[in-house]
Amino acid sequence: MTDDPKPDRAAPLGDLGPGTRQRRQLRFRALDIAWTALFTVLALWGVTAAVGALRGDTAWAYSAVAGLLLAGALGLRLSLPRRQIRE
């Protein structure tokens, strides 16, 4: 018998009821995923608009708007205080 550092089964998450540590972690993780999705969509929109503008398919305004929204979202994200999860 050997001690495997990776067990076959992960430990259960525990209760996700109101006020539990796991519930707070789930909320912050969901917010991080939402911010990441927003940045990804805005960055992809900006790149595709810029490529389209270079090809003559679309106006430069779409690329500029995407860049402004991306900069605004990034500024907002950096200005928000970082919430710490107390264990």
C-alpha positions as CSV (number, residue, x, y, z in Angstrom):
1,M,0.0,0.0,0.0
2,T,1.3,3.4,-0.9
3,D,0.2,6.9,0.1
4,D,-1.2,8.5,-3.0
5,P,-1.1,12.3,-2.8
6,K,-4.2,12.4,-5.0
7,P,-7.0,10.5,-3.4
8,D,-9.6,8.8,-5.7
9,R,-12.4,10.8,-4.3
10,A,-12.4,14.5,-3.4
11,A,-13.8,15.6,0.0
12,P,-17.3,16.8,-0.1
13,L,-17.9,20.5,-0.4
14,G,-19.9,20.8,2.7
15,D,-23.1,22.7,3.4
16,L,-23.8,25.6,1.0
17,G,-26.4,27.0,3.3
18,P,-26.7,30.8,4.1
19,G,-23.9,32.2,6.1
20,T,-21.4,29.4,5.5
21,R,-17.8,29.9,4.4
22,Q,-18.5,27.9,1.2
23,R,-21.4,30.1,0.3
24,R,-19.3,33.3,0.6
25,Q,-16.5,31.7,-1.5
26,L,-19.1,30.7,-4.1
27,R,-20.3,34.2,-4.4
28,F,-16.9,35.7,-4.9
29,R,-15.9,33.0,-7.3
30,A,-19.0,33.7,-9.4
31,L,-18.1,37.4,-9.4
32,D,-14.6,36.6,-10.6
33,I,-16.0,34.5,-13.4
34,A,-18.4,37.2,-14.4
35,W,-15.6,39.8,-14.6
36,T,-13.4,37.5,-16.6
37,A,-16.2,36.8,-19.0
38,L,-16.8,40.6,-19.4
39,F,-13.2,41.3,-20.1
40,T,-13.0,38.4,-22.6
41,V,-16.1,39.5,-24.5
42,L,-15.0,43.1,-24.7
43,A,-11.4,42.2,-25.8
44,L,-12.7,39.8,-28.5
45,W,-15.2,42.5,-29.7
46,G,-12.4,45.1,-29.9
47,V,-10.1,42.8,-31.8
48,T,-12.7,41.6,-34.3
49,A,-13.9,45.2,-34.8
50,A,-10.3,46.4,-35.4
51,V,-9.7,43.6,-37.9
52,G,-13.0,44.4,-39.6
53,A,-12.1,48.0,-39.8
54,L,-8.8,47.2,-41.4
55,R,-10.5,45.0,-43.9
56,G,-13.1,47.8,-44.6
57,D,-16.0,45.7,-43.3
58,T,-17.0,47.9,-40.3
59,A,-16.3,51.3,-38.9
60,W,-13.5,52.2,-36.5
61,A,-16.2,53.4,-34.0
62,Y,-16.9,49.8,-32.9
63,S,-13.3,49.2,-32.1
64,A,-13.0,52.5,-30.2
65,V,-16.2,51.8,-28.2
66,A,-15.0,48.3,-27.3
67,G,-11.7,49.8,-26.1
68,L,-13.3,52.4,-24.0
69,L,-15.7,49.9,-22.4
70,L,-12.8,47.6,-21.7
71,A,-10.7,50.4,-20.2
72,G,-13.7,51.5,-18.1
73,A,-14.4,47.9,-16.9
74,L,-10.7,47.4,-16.0
75,G,-10.6,50.8,-14.2
76,L,-13.7,49.9,-12.2
77,R,-12.3,46.5,-11.3
78,L,-9.0,47.9,-10.1
79,S,-10.7,50.6,-8.1
80,L,-13.0,48.3,-6.2
81,P,-11.7,47.2,-2.8
82,R,-10.5,43.6,-2.8
83,R,-12.8,41.6,-0.5
84,Q,-11.1,39.1,1.7
85,I,-12.7,35.9,2.8
86,R,-12.3,35.3,6.5
87,E,-12.0,31.7,7.5
